[in-house]
Amino acid sequence: MSIYEFHARDIDGELQSMKKYEGKVLLIVNTASKCGFTPQYADLEKLYQKLQDKNFLVLGFPCNQFKSQEPGDEEAIRNFCEINYGVTFPMFSKVDVNGEHAHELFKYLRKETSGLLGDAVKWNFTKFLVNQEGQVIRRYAPTTNPLSIEKDILELL
């Protein structure tokens, strides 16, 4: 099994197959616009700009499950990200990452990186590194600066 078996709606509402990203290293992140970690958008964009020509993508999945820190609709999210952080990496429609309504992709990401304390996503800006074959390599905490992940990404490229 790999992430390529899943689909998700992009920020414009169009259903996208994750197979579209086959052959690329991915950093999948659950995001929010009103979170203490929101400034990470800037470093996620820097990482994306620096490595996109080497088959690397950041995929942002807005989530409103943590203290309602992503209350807006998709248009508001897109505008916020573009205006405040110049985000150009692919963004998706809002999803749940935990619970019975969790998106199937996040259920898979969580299962593949579960530990002694379970598999739940603890907060916004949890990051999942995926290799070119769609296998989940590692989960990073919300506090992990995206730029510090560059060395792990380069090892996969």
For each residue, the residues with C-beta under 8 A, 3 or more apart:
1: 5 108
2: 5 133 134 135
3: 6 18 21 26 28 105 108 109 130 134 136
4: 17 18 19 21 22 134
5: 1 2 18
6: 3 17 18 104 105 108
7: 15 16 17 18
8: 15 16 18 61 92 93 95 103 105
9: 13 14 15 16 92 93
10: 13 14 16 90 91 92 93
11: 74 77 78 90 91 92 93
12: 74
13: 9 10 74 93
14: 9 10
15: 7 8 9
16: 7 8 9 10 20 92
17: 4 6 7 20
18: 3 4 5 6 7 8 21 105 134
19: 4 22
20: 16 17
21: 3 4 18 24 26 57 59
22: 4 19 132 134
23: 55 132
24: 21 55 56 57 132
25: 55 56 57 129 130 131 132 153 156 157
26: 3 21 56 57 58 59 128 129 130
27: 44 47 56 57 58 59 127 128 129 130 146 149 153
28: 3 59 61 105 109 127 128 130
29: 40 44 58 59 60 61 125 126 127 128 146
30: 61 62 63 95 97 106 121 124 125 126
31: 38 41 60 61 62 63 70 91 124 125
32: 35 37 38 62 63 64 66 69 70 124 125
33: 38 62 69 70 72 76 77 80 81
34: 38 69 70 71
35: 32 38 66 69 70 123 124 125
36:
37: 32 40 123 124 125 142 143
38: 31 32 33 34 35 41 124 125
39: 42 43 85
40: 29 37 43 44 125 145 146
41: 31 38 44 45 60 81 84 85 87
42: 39 45 46 85 86
43: 39 40 46 47 145 146 147
44: 27 29 40 41 47 48 58 60 87 89 146
45: 41 42 48 49 58 85 86 87 88 89
46: 42 43 49 50 146 147
47: 27 43 44 50 51 56 58 146 147 149 150 153
48: 44 45 51 52 56 57 58 88 89
49: 45 46 52 88
50: 46 47 150
51: 47 48 54 56 150 153 154 157
52: 48 49 56 57 89
53:
54: 51 157
55: 23 24 25 132 157
56: 24 25 26 27 47 48 51 52 153 157
57: 21 24 25 26 27 48 52 89 90
58: 26 27 29 44 45 47 48 89 90 146
59: 21 26 27 28 29 89 90 91 92
60: 29 31 41 44 81 87 89 90 91 92
61: 8 28 29 30 31 91 92 94 95 97 103 105 106
62: 30 31 32 33 70 74 77 91 92 93 94 95
63: 30 31 32 66 70 94 95 96 97 121 124
64: 32 68 69 70 71 94
65: 96 97 98 99
66: 32 35 63 69 123 124
67:
68: 64 71
69: 32 33 34 35 64 66 124
70: 31 32 33 34 35 62 63 64 77 94 124
71: 34 64 68
72: 33 75 76 77 80
73: 76 77
74: 11 12 13 62 77 78 93 94
75: 72 78 79
76: 33 72 73 79 80
77: 11 33 62 70 72 73 74 80 81 91 94
78: 11 74 75 81 82 91
79: 75 76 82 83
80: 33 72 76 77 83 84
81: 33 41 60 77 78 84 85 87 91
82: 78 79 85 86 87
83: 79 80
84: 41 80 81
85: 39 41 42 45 81 82
86: 42 45 82
87: 41 44 45 60 81 82 91
88: 45 48 49
89: 44 45 48 52 57 58 59 60
90: 10 11 57 58 59 60
91: 10 11 31 59 60 61 62 77 78 81 87
92: 8 9 10 11 16 59 60 61 62 95
93: 8 9 10 11 13 62 74
94: 61 62 63 64 70 74 77
95: 8 30 61 62 63 92 102 103 105 106
96: 63 65 99 101 102 103 106
97: 30 61 63 65 102 103 106 110 121 126
98: 65 102 106 110 120 121
99: 65 96 102
100:
101: 96
102: 95 96 97 98 99 106 107 110
103: 8 61 95 96 97 106 107
104: 6 107 108
105: 3 6 8 18 28 61 95 108 109
106: 30 61 95 96 97 98 102 103 109 110 121
107: 102 103 104 110 111
108: 1 3 6 104 105 111 112 136
109: 3 28 105 106 112 113 128 136 139
110: 97 98 102 106 107 113 114 119 120 121
111: 107 108 114 119
112: 108 109 135 136
113: 109 110 119 128 136 138 139
114: 110 111 118 119
115: 118 119
116:
117:
118: 114 115
119: 110 111 113 114 115
120: 98 110
121: 30 63 97 98 106 110 126
122: 126 141 142
123: 35 37 66 126 142
124: 30 31 32 35 37 38 63 66 69 70 142
125: 29 30 31 32 35 37 38 40 142
126: 29 30 97 121 122 123 139 140 141 142
127: 27 28 29 139 140 144 146 149
128: 26 27 28 29 109 113 136 138 139 140
129: 25 26 27 136 137 138 139 140 149 152 153 156
130: 3 25 26 27 28 134 135 136 137
131: 25 134 135 137 156
132: 22 23 24 25 55 156
133: 2
134: 2 3 4 18 22 130 131
135: 2 112 130 131
136: 3 108 109 112 113 128 129 130 139
137: 129 130 131 152 156
138: 113 128 129 152
139: 109 113 126 127 128 129 136
140: 126 127 128 129 144 149
141: 122 126 144
142: 37 122 123 124 125 126
143: 37
144: 127 140 141 148 149
145: 40 43 148 149
146: 27 29 40 43 44 46 47 58 127 149
147: 43 46 47 150
148: 144 145 151
149: 27 47 127 129 140 144 145 146 152 153
150: 47 50 51 147 153 154
151: 148 154 155
152: 129 137 138 149 155 156
153: 25 27 47 51 56 129 149 150 156 157
154: 51 150 151 157
155: 151 152
156: 25 129 131 132 137 152 153
157: 25 51 54 55 56 153 154
